[in-house]
Amino acid sequence: MSDSGDLSMKTDDVLRVELEVFKQEHRDLDNAIHALVDRGTGDQLTIQRFKKQKLRLKDIISRIEDRLTPDIIA
């Protein structure tokens, strides 16, 4: 999983593609966590690591969405 890097240096098109990739990785981690918990096959350390990765992705997703969403002053 790569980091989003410096958002100011990337075009909106690149950010949109990265956003979709990060969202898919977030969904995949969520599914993996649920599968490990439901089956009882995951140890707590693995589940905790997946949850941390998920939070990191959520932060990256939020930063990209903020960058792509124009500021509208009402």
N, C-alpha and C positions, 0 to 999 in steps of 0.2 A: 504494500500500500504506500503510495507516494503522498507527500504532503502537497498542499495547494501552493506553497511557495509565495512569492510576492505577487499578489493579485493585481497590483497596479501595472505590472509589466505584461499582462495577458489581455488578449482581445475578448470581447463578450462571447464570441462564438466558441473560443477555446474554453472559457469558463462554463458555458452551457454544457459542453461535452463532458468536462470534468465533473460538473455537478451531477449529471446522470450516472457517471461511473461511481462516484462516491455514494450516491443514494442506493445504487444496486449493492455495493459492498456493505452498506449499513443494513439493508434488508437481509442479505446473506448471513451476516453475523447474527442478526436477530433470529433467523430461522435455525441457525446452528445452536444458539443458546437454548432455544425452546426444545430442540431435539435432544440435546444433552440432558436437560432437566427432566423432560418427559420420560426418557428411557432410563434415567438414573445412571448413565454411563460416564458422565463427566465429573471430574474431580473439581472441587471448589476453586482451585488455583486457575485451572483452564477457563472455567466459566467467568471468573473475575477478570482475567486477561481479555477475554472476548468483550466483556462489558466495558472495559476501559477503552478498547479499540473503538467500540461503538460510540462512546462519548466523544472521543477524539474526532471521529468522522462527523458527528452531529455538529461539533464546533466548526469544522471546515465547511460543512454544508451551509451553516448559518452565515459564515463570512462571505461565501460566494453569493448566496442569495441577497445579502445586504448590498454587495457590490453591483449586482445585476438589477436590483430594484431602484428605480430613480427616486430621489427625494422630492416629494411633492409637498410644497408649502401651501397650506390652505388659507 
